[in-house]
Amino acid sequence: MPIINVKMTHEDGGATKEQKEQLAKKLTNSFVEVFGRGEKTCVVTIDEISTDNYAIGGKTITNVRRGN
């Protein structure tokens, strides 16, 4: 069973339920189109990561966004 995992930062309240459903649907449709497998075989997971738990260059994204 294929699993498509999306990781994104949780900012400005995060993605809405509707946005997540739309993303999952479009990713599933793309998978079906490319691989020719049924949509019921495709699992999509969405992980939203706090900007405090994600860092670049030793600085959390929270601090990068603030200019610190």
Biopython code that builds the backbone (N, CA, C, O; Angstrom):
import numpy as np
from Bio.PDB.StructureBuilder import StructureBuilder

atoms = [
    (1, "MET", "N", (0.855, -1.177, 0.000)),
    (1, "MET", "CA", (0.000, 0.000, 0.000)),
    (1, "MET", "C", (0.896, 1.232, 0.000)),
    (1, "MET", "O", (1.722, 1.392, 0.898)),
    (2, "PRO", "N", (0.745, 2.099, -0.987)),
    (2, "PRO", "CA", (1.556, 3.318, -1.023)),
    (2, "PRO", "C", (1.125, 4.314, 0.048)),
    (2, "PRO", "O", (-0.058, 4.465, 0.352)),
    (3, "ILE", "N", (2.119, 4.981, 0.602)),
    (3, "ILE", "CA", (1.860, 6.026, 1.594)),
    (3, "ILE", "C", (2.575, 7.294, 1.125)),
    (3, "ILE", "O", (3.791, 7.293, 0.929)),
    (4, "ILE", "N", (1.829, 8.352, 0.950)),
    (4, "ILE", "CA", (2.390, 9.653, 0.605)),
    (4, "ILE", "C", (2.369, 10.479, 1.884)),
    (4, "ILE", "O", (1.308, 10.725, 2.458)),
    (5, "ASN", "N", (3.559, 10.908, 2.329)),
    (5, "ASN", "CA", (3.659, 11.669, 3.564)),
    (5, "ASN", "C", (4.052, 13.096, 3.244)),
    (5, "ASN", "O", (5.080, 13.338, 2.611)),
    (6, "VAL", "N", (3.237, 14.037, 3.679)),
    (6, "VAL", "CA", (3.503, 15.458, 3.482)),
    (6, "VAL", "C", (3.880, 16.049, 4.829)),
    (6, "VAL", "O", (3.152, 15.894, 5.810)),
    (7, "LYS", "N", (5.018, 16.724, 4.873)),
    (7, "LYS", "CA", (5.434, 17.429, 6.084)),
    (7, "LYS", "C", (5.486, 18.904, 5.743)),
    (7, "LYS", "O", (6.083, 19.308, 4.745)),
    (8, "MET", "N", (4.848, 19.701, 6.589)),
    (8, "MET", "CA", (4.826, 21.139, 6.362)),
    (8, "MET", "C", (4.802, 21.858, 7.698)),
    (8, "MET", "O", (4.383, 21.298, 8.710)),
    (9, "THR", "N", (5.256, 23.101, 7.692)),
    (9, "THR", "CA", (5.235, 23.861, 8.940)),
    (9, "THR", "C", (3.812, 24.299, 9.269)),
    (9, "THR", "O", (3.007, 24.585, 8.383)),
    (10, "HIS", "N", (3.533, 24.342, 10.544)),
    (10, "HIS", "CA", (2.237, 24.803, 11.052)),
    (10, "HIS", "C", (2.377, 26.291, 11.345)),
    (10, "HIS", "O", (2.929, 26.694, 12.369)),
    (11, "GLU", "N", (1.867, 27.091, 10.427)),
    (11, "GLU", "CA", (1.983, 28.546, 10.566)),
    (11, "GLU", "C", (0.632, 29.190, 10.345)),
    (11, "GLU", "O", (-0.212, 28.654, 9.627)),
    (12, "ASP", "N", (0.430, 30.334, 10.960)),
    (12, "ASP", "CA", (-0.801, 31.109, 10.777)),
    (12, "ASP", "C", (-2.054, 30.262, 10.988)),
    (12, "ASP", "O", (-3.008, 30.351, 10.215)),
    (13, "GLY", "N", (-2.046, 29.450, 12.030)),
    (13, "GLY", "CA", (-3.201, 28.616, 12.329)),
    (13, "GLY", "C", (-3.208, 27.276, 11.622)),
    (13, "GLY", "O", (-4.088, 26.453, 11.873)),
    (14, "GLY", "N", (-2.255, 27.042, 10.752)),
    (14, "GLY", "CA", (-2.144, 25.764, 10.056)),
    (14, "GLY", "C", (-3.132, 25.641, 8.902)),
    (14, "GLY", "O", (-3.952, 26.527, 8.661)),
    (15, "ALA", "N", (-3.033, 24.538, 8.209)),
    (15, "ALA", "CA", (-3.931, 24.269, 7.091)),
    (15, "ALA", "C", (-5.322, 23.937, 7.624)),
    (15, "ALA", "O", (-5.462, 23.320, 8.680)),
    (16, "THR", "N", (-6.335, 24.348, 6.889)),
    (16, "THR", "CA", (-7.702, 24.027, 7.292)),
    (16, "THR", "C", (-8.020, 22.581, 6.924)),
    (16, "THR", "O", (-7.314, 21.962, 6.127)),
    (17, "LYS", "N", (-9.069, 22.061, 7.502)),
    (17, "LYS", "CA", (-9.527, 20.709, 7.170)),
    (17, "LYS", "C", (-9.804, 20.612, 5.672)),
    (17, "LYS", "O", (-9.463, 19.616, 5.035)),
    (18, "GLU", "N", (-10.421, 21.646, 5.120)),
    (18, "GLU", "CA", (-10.752, 21.653, 3.700)),
    (18, "GLU", "C", (-9.487, 21.634, 2.833)),
    (18, "GLU", "O", (-9.434, 20.923, 1.830)),
    (19, "GLN", "N", (-8.477, 22.410, 3.219)),
    (19, "GLN", "CA", (-7.220, 22.422, 2.467)),
    (19, "GLN", "C", (-6.544, 21.060, 2.512)),
    (19, "GLN", "O", (-6.017, 20.592, 1.502)),
    (20, "LYS", "N", (-6.557, 20.426, 3.670)),
    (20, "LYS", "CA", (-5.952, 19.100, 3.801)),
    (20, "LYS", "C", (-6.693, 18.077, 2.955)),
    (20, "LYS", "O", (-6.070, 17.231, 2.313)),
    (21, "GLU", "N", (-8.015, 18.147, 2.949)),
    (21, "GLU", "CA", (-8.795, 17.219, 2.133)),
    (21, "GLU", "C", (-8.533, 17.436, 0.648)),
    (21, "GLU", "O", (-8.427, 16.470, -0.108)),
    (22, "GLN", "N", (-8.428, 18.694, 0.223)),
    (22, "GLN", "CA", (-8.150, 19.003, -1.177)),
    (22, "GLN", "C", (-6.753, 18.503, -1.566)),
    (22, "GLN", "O", (-6.571, 17.930, -2.640)),
    (23, "LEU", "N", (-5.784, 18.721, -0.698)),
    (23, "LEU", "CA", (-4.430, 18.250, -0.955)),
    (23, "LEU", "C", (-4.400, 16.727, -1.070)),
    (23, "LEU", "O", (-3.802, 16.184, -1.998)),
    (24, "ALA", "N", (-5.041, 16.046, -0.135)),
    (24, "ALA", "CA", (-5.077, 14.584, -0.160)),
    (24, "ALA", "C", (-5.739, 14.068, -1.437)),
    (24, "ALA", "O", (-5.257, 13.109, -2.040)),
    (25, "LYS", "N", (-6.823, 14.688, -1.847)),
    (25, "LYS", "CA", (-7.528, 14.278, -3.061)),
    (25, "LYS", "C", (-6.650, 14.456, -4.294)),
    (25, "LYS", "O", (-6.570, 13.565, -5.140)),
    (26, "LYS", "N", (-5.989, 15.613, -4.394)),
    (26, "LYS", "CA", (-5.150, 15.877, -5.573)),
    (26, "LYS", "C", (-3.921, 14.972, -5.605)),
    (26, "LYS", "O", (-3.522, 14.511, -6.675)),
    (27, "LEU", "N", (-3.321, 14.716, -4.452)),
    (27, "LEU", "CA", (-2.188, 13.798, -4.415)),
    (27, "LEU", "C", (-2.619, 12.385, -4.798)),
    (27, "LEU", "O", (-1.921, 11.692, -5.538)),
    (28, "THR", "N", (-3.768, 11.970, -4.289)),
    (28, "THR", "CA", (-4.297, 10.653, -4.625)),
    (28, "THR", "C", (-4.577, 10.555, -6.117)),
    (28, "THR", "O", (-4.206, 9.569, -6.754)),
    (29, "ASN", "N", (-5.225, 11.565, -6.677)),
    (29, "ASN", "CA", (-5.528, 11.554, -8.110)),
    (29, "ASN", "C", (-4.250, 11.485, -8.943)),
    (29, "ASN", "O", (-4.205, 10.773, -9.947)),
    (30, "SER", "N", (-3.216, 12.212, -8.540)),
    (30, "SER", "CA", (-1.942, 12.165, -9.259)),
    (30, "SER", "C", (-1.319, 10.783, -9.180)),
    (30, "SER", "O", (-0.795, 10.277, -10.173)),
    (31, "PHE", "N", (-1.372, 10.173, -8.009)),
    (31, "PHE", "CA", (-0.843, 8.823, -7.844)),
    (31, "PHE", "C", (-1.562, 7.845, -8.776)),
    (31, "PHE", "O", (-0.926, 7.044, -9.461)),
    (32, "VAL", "N", (-2.881, 7.920, -8.791)),
    (32, "VAL", "CA", (-3.682, 7.030, -9.643)),
    (32, "VAL", "C", (-3.321, 7.242, -11.115)),
    (32, "VAL", "O", (-3.173, 6.280, -11.869)),
    (33, "GLU", "N", (-3.182, 8.506, -11.515)),
    (33, "GLU", "CA", (-2.857, 8.833, -12.904)),
    (33, "GLU", "C", (-1.483, 8.291, -13.299)),
    (33, "GLU", "O", (-1.328, 7.727, -14.382)),
    (34, "VAL", "N", (-0.501, 8.459, -12.438)),
    (34, "VAL", "CA", (0.864, 8.052, -12.761)),
    (34, "VAL", "C", (1.045, 6.536, -12.698)),
    (34, "VAL", "O", (1.671, 5.946, -13.579)),
    (35, "PHE", "N", (0.495, 5.905, -11.653)),
    (35, "PHE", "CA", (0.755, 4.489, -11.426)),
    (35, "PHE", "C", (-0.375, 3.567, -11.876)),
    (35, "PHE", "O", (-0.197, 2.351, -11.947)),
    (36, "GLY", "N", (-1.526, 4.140, -12.176)),
    (36, "GLY", "CA", (-2.637, 3.321, -12.652)),
    (36, "GLY", "C", (-3.213, 2.379, -11.610)),
    (36, "GLY", "O", (-3.807, 1.357, -11.953)),
    (37, "ARG", "N", (-3.042, 2.712, -10.361)),
    (37, "ARG", "CA", (-3.606, 1.889, -9.286)),
    (37, "ARG", "C", (-4.827, 2.577, -8.722)),
    (37, "ARG", "O", (-4.998, 3.785, -8.881)),
    (38, "GLY", "N", (-5.670, 1.812, -8.065)),
    (38, "GLY", "CA", (-6.902, 2.337, -7.514)),
    (38, "GLY", "C", (-6.674, 3.317, -6.378)),
    (38, "GLY", "O", (-5.718, 3.201, -5.611)),
    (39, "GLU", "N", (-7.578, 4.286, -6.291)),
    (39, "GLU", "CA", (-7.426, 5.318, -5.258)),
    (39, "GLU", "C", (-7.559, 4.766, -3.853)),
    (39, "GLU", "O", (-7.051, 5.369, -2.908)),
    (40, "LYS", "N", (-8.228, 3.637, -3.692)),
    (40, "LYS", "CA", (-8.407, 3.076, -2.347)),
    (40, "LYS", "C", (-7.148, 2.392, -1.835)),
    (40, "LYS", "O", (-7.111, 1.925, -0.696)),
    (41, "THR", "N", (-6.107, 2.331, -2.680)),
    (41, "THR", "CA", (-4.840, 1.750, -2.214)),
    (41, "THR", "C", (-3.880, 2.821, -1.712)),
    (41, "THR", "O", (-2.827, 2.495, -1.166)),
    (42, "CYS", "N", (-4.225, 4.092, -1.889)),
    (42, "CYS", "CA", (-3.305, 5.193, -1.590)),
    (42, "CYS", "C", (-3.651, 5.862, -0.264)),
    (42, "CYS", "O", (-4.781, 6.298, -0.045)),
    (43, "VAL", "N", (-2.654, 5.933, 0.615)),
    (43, "VAL", "CA", (-2.814, 6.584, 1.904)),
    (43, "VAL", "C", (-2.023, 7.892, 1.883)),
    (43, "VAL", "O", (-0.870, 7.910, 1.450)),
    (44, "VAL", "N", (-2.627, 8.975, 2.344)),
    (44, "VAL", "CA", (-1.945, 10.262, 2.450)),
    (44, "VAL", "C", (-1.941, 10.673, 3.913)),
    (44, "VAL", "O", (-2.988, 10.708, 4.561)),
    (45, "THR", "N", (-0.756, 10.986, 4.430)),
    (45, "THR", "CA", (-0.660, 11.516, 5.788)),
    (45, "THR", "C", (-0.091, 12.933, 5.702)),
    (45, "THR", "O", (0.759, 13.225, 4.861)),
    (46, "ILE", "N", (-0.568, 13.789, 6.574)),
    (46, "ILE", "CA", (-0.110, 15.176, 6.607)),
    (46, "ILE", "C", (0.356, 15.484, 8.022)),
    (46, "ILE", "O", (-0.420, 15.420, 8.975)),
    (47, "ASP", "N", (1.636, 15.820, 8.142)),
    (47, "ASP", "CA", (2.218, 16.174, 9.431)),
    (47, "ASP", "C", (2.515, 17.663, 9.424)),
    (47, "ASP", "O", (3.280, 18.147, 8.590)),
    (48, "GLU", "N", (1.913, 18.380, 10.346)),
    (48, "GLU", "CA", (2.222, 19.795, 10.493)),
    (48, "GLU", "C", (3.202, 19.944, 11.648)),
    (48, "GLU", "O", (2.943, 19.492, 12.763)),
    (49, "ILE", "N", (4.331, 20.584, 11.363)),
    (49, "ILE", "CA", (5.408, 20.707, 12.324)),
    (49, "ILE", "C", (5.454, 22.136, 12.865)),
    (49, "ILE", "O", (5.478, 23.095, 12.094)),
    (50, "SER", "N", (5.465, 22.271, 14.164)),
    (50, "SER", "CA", (5.589, 23.585, 14.787)),
    (50, "SER", "C", (6.886, 24.232, 14.327)),
    (50, "SER", "O", (7.909, 23.558, 14.202)),
    (51, "THR", "N", (6.849, 25.535, 14.074)),
    (51, "THR", "CA", (8.068, 26.233, 13.668)),
    (51, "THR", "C", (9.107, 26.263, 14.782)),
    (51, "THR", "O", (10.267, 26.590, 14.532)),
    (52, "ASP", "N", (8.708, 25.929, 16.005)),
    (52, "ASP", "CA", (9.665, 25.787, 17.107)),
    (52, "ASP", "C", (10.414, 24.460, 17.018)),
    (52, "ASP", "O", (11.458, 24.295, 17.650)),
    (53, "ASN", "N", (9.890, 23.512, 16.238)),
    (53, "ASN", "CA", (10.478, 22.175, 16.130)),
    (53, "ASN", "C", (11.162, 21.948, 14.788)),
    (53, "ASN", "O", (11.419, 20.808, 14.402)),
    (54, "TYR", "N", (11.453, 23.024, 14.084)),
    (54, "TYR", "CA", (12.051, 22.937, 12.756)),
    (54, "TYR", "C", (13.106, 24.030, 12.670)),
    (54, "TYR", "O", (12.809, 25.202, 12.900)),
    (55, "ALA", "N", (14.336, 23.651, 12.338)),
    (55, "ALA", "CA", (15.428, 24.626, 12.338)),
    (55, "ALA", "C", (16.251, 24.547, 11.060)),
    (55, "ALA", "O", (16.389, 23.485, 10.454)),
    (56, "ILE", "N", (16.784, 25.676, 10.671)),
    (56, "ILE", "CA", (17.721, 25.779, 9.552)),
    (56, "ILE", "C", (18.908, 26.590, 10.045)),
    (56, "ILE", "O", (18.735, 27.650, 10.647)),
    (57, "GLY", "N", (20.102, 26.098, 9.793)),
    (57, "GLY", "CA", (21.290, 26.830, 10.208)),
    (57, "GLY", "C", (21.391, 27.033, 11.703)),
    (57, "GLY", "O", (21.990, 28.007, 12.160)),
    (58, "GLY", "N", (20.812, 26.125, 12.472)),
    (58, "GLY", "CA", (20.881, 26.217, 13.927)),
    (58, "GLY", "C", (19.865, 27.150, 14.548)),
    (58, "GLY", "O", (19.881, 27.359, 15.761)),
    (59, "LYS", "N", (18.970, 27.722, 13.731)),
    (59, "LYS", "CA", (17.936, 28.613, 14.255)),
    (59, "LYS", "C", (16.562, 28.020, 13.947)),
    (59, "LYS", "O", (16.318, 27.527, 12.846)),
    (60, "THR", "N", (15.668, 28.076, 14.937)),
    (60, "THR", "CA", (14.318, 27.595, 14.674)),
    (60, "THR", "C", (13.656, 28.502, 13.640)),
    (60, "THR", "O", (14.015, 29.672, 13.512)),
    (61, "ILE", "N", (12.715, 27.971, 12.924)),
    (61, "ILE", "CA", (11.993, 28.743, 11.915)),
    (61, "ILE", "C", (11.249, 29.901, 12.588)),
    (61, "ILE", "O", (11.097, 30.965, 11.989)),
    (62, "THR", "N", (10.793, 29.708, 13.804)),
    (62, "THR", "CA", (10.144, 30.795, 14.545)),
    (62, "THR", "C", (11.079, 31.999, 14.612)),
    (62, "THR", "O", (10.669, 33.124, 14.330)),
    (63, "ASN", "N", (12.338, 31.761, 14.985)),
    (63, "ASN", "CA", (13.306, 32.843, 15.090)),
    (63, "ASN", "C", (13.719, 33.377, 13.714)),
    (63, "ASN", "O", (13.949, 34.577, 13.561)),
    (64, "VAL", "N", (13.811, 32.519, 12.743)),
    (64, "VAL", "CA", (14.147, 32.967, 11.390)),
    (64, "VAL", "C", (13.066, 33.920, 10.891)),
    (64, "VAL", "O", (13.379, 34.960, 10.311)),
    (65, "ARG", "N", (11.787, 33.574, 11.111)),
    (65, "ARG", "CA", (10.682, 34.405, 10.668)),
    (65, "ARG", "C", (10.682, 35.769, 11.375)),
    (65, "ARG", "O", (10.274, 36.777, 10.799)),
    (66, "ARG", "N", (11.144, 35.783, 12.622)),
    (66, "ARG", "CA", (11.202, 37.028, 13.399)),
    (66, "ARG", "C", (12.435, 37.863, 13.044)),
    (66, "ARG", "O", (12.543, 39.021, 13.446)),
    (67, "GLY", "N", (13.367, 37.265, 12.286)),
    (67, "GLY", "CA", (14.585, 37.976, 11.933)),
    (67, "GLY", "C", (15.683, 37.870, 12.985)),
    (67, "GLY", "O", (16.655, 38.623, 12.952)),
    (68, "ASN", "N", (15.525, 36.927, 13.923)),
    (68, "ASN", "CA", (16.522, 36.736, 14.997)),
    (68, "ASN", "C", (17.635, 35.821, 14.547)),
    (68, "ASN", "O", (18.558, 35.548, 15.314)),
]
sb = StructureBuilder()
sb.init_structure("model")
sb.init_model(0)
sb.init_chain("A")
sb.init_seg("    ")
for serial, (resi, resn, name, xyz) in enumerate(atoms, 1):
    if name == "N":
        sb.init_residue(resn, " ", resi, " ")
    sb.init_atom(name, np.array(xyz, "f"), 0.0, 1.0, " ", f" {name:<3s}", serial, name[0])
structure = sb.get_structure()
